[in-house]
């Protein structure tokens, strides 16, 4: 029986490509570079903002398109916009007001293109997040800033796991126009309705003229579930929650055990067809 050949790779960043020290292993970097030299796109697919994704792109020495904000913003190889989907500004303001009133202990911040708007840029949690995603926060009030915006790409809520779960349950029926996805026990991503890493995969498969079966996707959390389920080969990291691992075609080692390298090293790849073919 002939082995399946794949032509495009989608990789989550945090908890997947990066280890717990936020580094890429030399074996993984070498393998991804070899794939790109052969013409196989390696797409970093993250809830991060563009500069945060680019920081990892530079570490990995990649050149393929990138997916930001969980699929709300897709940039091509030259960093032109392929897709740009936002949350209406009135919804964003209403959601932040709801969190501030009902869950004042949580930290809610807002992202639009390369702007990260926060209430307090010196908050220790914001500083830690800035170090991880390599983003400089801008202190400001969303309601004031909203006068110059028509949409945002995402809101991010950070805090204790129990509070994050409560927020997700309470907000879901009140805000049907957004997606509420966990990207970690202490993170809740608020994204435009109908946007996900899966829809980003579909857009990029169309960009390269590829079918679903030609894709490999690796992820580690609930925000990656649709991507893992949709891929021709969906791979969950060993550090993923049980539900994510159960949804995958395969489970690899953890992000601290070179899980991406182990998952991809023995697969068969060929580049997408030429666009003028």
TACOR-V418303 format. One record per residue. SS is DSSP state (alpha for helix, beta for strand, coil for the rest). PSI is psi in whole degrees, 0 to 359 (999 if undefined). OMEGA is omega in degrees with one decimal (999 if undefined). Layout:
BEGIN
ss=[SS | SS]
psi=[PSI | PSI]
omega=[OMEGA | OMEGA]
END
This chain:
BEGIN
ss=[coil | coil | coil | coil | beta | beta | coil | beta | beta | beta | beta | coil | coil | beta | coil | coil | coil | beta | coil | coil | coil | coil | coil | coil | coil | alpha | alpha | alpha | alpha | alpha | alpha | alpha | alpha | alpha | alpha | alpha | alpha | coil | coil | coil | beta | beta | beta | beta | beta | coil | coil | coil | coil | alpha | alpha | alpha | alpha | alpha | alpha | alpha | alpha | alpha | alpha | alpha | coil | coil | coil | coil | coil | beta | beta | beta | alpha | alpha | alpha | coil | beta | beta | beta | coil | coil | coil | coil | coil | beta | beta | beta | beta | coil | coil | beta | beta | alpha | alpha | alpha | alpha | alpha | alpha | alpha | alpha | alpha | alpha | alpha | alpha | alpha | alpha | coil | coil | coil | coil | beta | beta | beta | beta | beta | beta | coil | coil | beta | beta | beta | beta | coil | coil | coil | coil | coil | alpha | alpha | alpha | alpha | alpha | alpha | alpha | alpha | alpha | alpha | coil | coil | coil | coil | beta | beta | coil | coil | alpha | alpha | alpha | alpha | alpha | alpha | alpha | coil | coil | beta | beta | coil | beta | beta | beta | beta | beta | coil | coil | alpha | alpha | alpha | alpha | alpha | alpha | alpha | alpha | alpha | alpha | alpha | alpha | coil | coil | coil | coil | coil | beta | beta | beta | beta | beta | beta | beta | coil | coil | beta | beta | beta | beta | beta | beta | coil | coil | coil | coil | alpha | alpha | alpha | alpha | alpha | alpha | alpha | alpha | alpha | alpha | alpha | alpha | coil | coil | coil | alpha | alpha | alpha | beta | beta | beta | beta | beta | coil | coil | alpha | alpha | alpha | alpha | alpha | alpha | alpha | alpha | alpha | coil | coil | beta | beta | beta | beta | coil | coil | coil | coil | coil | alpha | alpha | alpha | alpha | alpha | alpha | coil | coil | beta | beta | coil | coil | coil | alpha | alpha | alpha | coil | alpha | alpha | alpha | alpha | alpha | alpha | coil | coil | coil | beta | beta | coil | coil | coil | coil | coil | coil | coil | coil]
psi=[130 | 137 | 145 | 139 | 135 | 154 | 358 | 143 | 131 | 125 | 124 | 159 | 290 | 125 | 357 | 282 | 320 | 142 | 185 | 349 | 9 | 40 | 158 | 132 | 149 | 321 | 317 | 313 | 315 | 318 | 315 | 321 | 320 | 320 | 315 | 323 | 331 | 357 | 12 | 117 | 136 | 104 | 118 | 126 | 102 | 161 | 356 | 164 | 166 | 313 | 329 | 323 | 317 | 328 | 319 | 324 | 317 | 320 | 318 | 347 | 50 | 169 | 7 | 172 | 164 | 151 | 124 | 161 | 41 | 22 | 353 | 335 | 122 | 128 | 138 | 190 | 328 | 4 | 27 | 154 | 124 | 326 | 139 | 102 | 132 | 171 | 129 | 141 | 324 | 320 | 317 | 314 | 317 | 321 | 314 | 321 | 319 | 313 | 315 | 324 | 319 | 331 | 65 | 342 | 345 | 153 | 122 | 127 | 168 | 144 | 139 | 118 | 242 | 21 | 130 | 106 | 125 | 158 | 320 | 104 | 344 | 0 | 133 | 322 | 322 | 319 | 319 | 315 | 320 | 320 | 323 | 310 | 359 | 53 | 140 | 117 | 149 | 118 | 132 | 169 | 125 | 319 | 323 | 314 | 334 | 340 | 339 | 11 | 152 | 347 | 167 | 161 | 325 | 161 | 148 | 126 | 131 | 142 | 195 | 143 | 317 | 320 | 322 | 316 | 317 | 316 | 315 | 317 | 318 | 324 | 332 | 309 | 341 | 338 | 68 | 348 | 3 | 162 | 135 | 106 | 133 | 129 | 14 | 160 | 332 | 12 | 135 | 119 | 130 | 111 | 163 | 144 | 137 | 2 | 135 | 175 | 333 | 315 | 327 | 319 | 313 | 318 | 319 | 329 | 318 | 321 | 323 | 0 | 40 | 156 | 168 | 320 | 346 | 0 | 146 | 137 | 137 | 134 | 173 | 356 | 181 | 330 | 343 | 357 | 309 | 321 | 315 | 317 | 324 | 328 | 153 | 323 | 107 | 125 | 128 | 143 | 154 | 339 | 5 | 154 | 158 | 319 | 323 | 317 | 323 | 333 | 348 | 156 | 327 | 155 | 129 | 189 | 174 | 172 | 340 | 357 | 28 | 43 | 321 | 315 | 313 | 321 | 325 | 338 | 331 | 10 | 159 | 129 | 149 | 150 | 160 | 161 | 151 | 140 | 334 | 8 | 999]
omega=[-177.5 | 177.9 | 175.9 | 175.3 | -178.9 | -174.3 | 179.3 | -177.4 | 175.7 | -176.2 | 165.2 | -177.4 | -172.2 | -177.4 | -179.1 | 179.4 | -179.3 | 174.9 | -175.8 | 172.5 | 177.7 | 178.8 | 175.5 | -178.9 | 178.3 | 178.7 | -179.4 | 179.6 | -180.0 | -179.8 | -179.8 | 176.7 | 178.4 | 178.4 | -179.5 | 177.6 | 177.3 | 178.4 | 178.7 | 179.7 | 174.9 | -170.9 | 172.3 | -167.8 | -166.0 | 170.3 | 179.9 | 174.6 | -170.3 | -178.2 | 176.9 | 174.8 | -178.4 | 177.5 | 178.6 | 175.6 | 179.5 | 177.2 | -176.0 | -177.7 | 179.0 | -179.0 | -178.2 | 172.7 | 178.1 | 176.4 | -177.9 | 176.0 | 175.8 | 178.7 | -178.5 | 179.9 | 179.0 | 179.9 | -176.9 | -176.1 | 179.6 | 179.2 | 165.4 | -176.2 | 172.9 | 179.7 | -177.2 | -176.3 | -175.4 | 170.5 | 177.6 | -172.7 | 179.2 | 176.3 | 179.9 | 179.7 | -179.0 | 179.9 | -179.2 | 178.5 | 178.3 | -179.2 | -179.0 | -178.2 | -174.9 | -175.9 | -174.4 | 179.5 | 177.5 | 177.8 | -178.9 | 178.4 | -169.8 | -178.9 | 172.7 | -174.6 | -178.3 | 179.0 | 174.4 | -175.1 | -177.3 | 176.4 | -175.3 | -177.0 | -178.5 | 177.1 | -176.9 | 178.9 | 177.2 | 179.0 | 177.9 | 179.4 | 178.9 | 178.4 | -178.1 | -173.4 | 178.4 | -178.7 | 177.2 | -178.7 | 176.6 | -179.6 | 179.5 | -179.0 | -176.7 | -177.6 | 176.1 | -179.3 | -176.4 | 179.6 | 179.4 | -177.1 | 169.0 | 176.6 | 169.0 | 180.0 | 176.4 | 164.9 | 178.6 | 176.2 | -179.2 | 178.0 | -177.9 | -177.0 | -179.2 | 178.8 | 177.5 | 178.3 | 178.9 | 178.9 | -178.8 | -179.0 | -177.2 | -174.9 | -174.1 | -179.3 | -178.0 | -176.9 | -178.2 | -178.3 | 177.5 | 172.6 | 177.7 | -172.4 | 176.8 | 174.1 | -178.7 | -175.4 | -176.3 | -177.4 | 170.1 | 178.5 | 177.5 | -171.2 | 176.6 | 178.4 | 177.7 | 179.0 | 179.0 | 173.8 | 177.2 | 178.4 | 175.3 | 175.8 | -179.1 | 179.0 | -177.9 | 172.6 | 176.6 | 178.7 | -178.7 | -179.5 | -176.3 | 174.0 | -177.5 | -173.6 | -176.2 | -172.2 | 170.7 | 178.4 | 177.7 | 177.9 | -173.1 | -176.1 | -173.0 | 177.9 | -179.9 | -172.1 | -177.3 | 178.7 | -179.7 | -180.0 | -174.4 | -173.1 | 172.1 | 172.8 | 179.8 | -174.1 | 176.0 | 176.6 | 178.6 | 178.4 | -179.7 | 173.6 | -175.4 | -178.3 | 178.5 | 178.1 | -179.6 | -177.8 | -173.2 | 171.8 | 178.9 | 172.6 | -179.1 | 177.3 | -178.8 | 176.6 | 174.7 | 179.5 | 179.7 | -176.6 | 179.4 | 178.9 | -179.3 | -177.4 | -171.7 | -165.8 | -177.3 | 177.6 | 179.4 | -177.4 | 168.6 | -176.1 | 175.2 | 176.3 | 176.3 | -174.7 | -179.4 | -177.9 | 999]
END
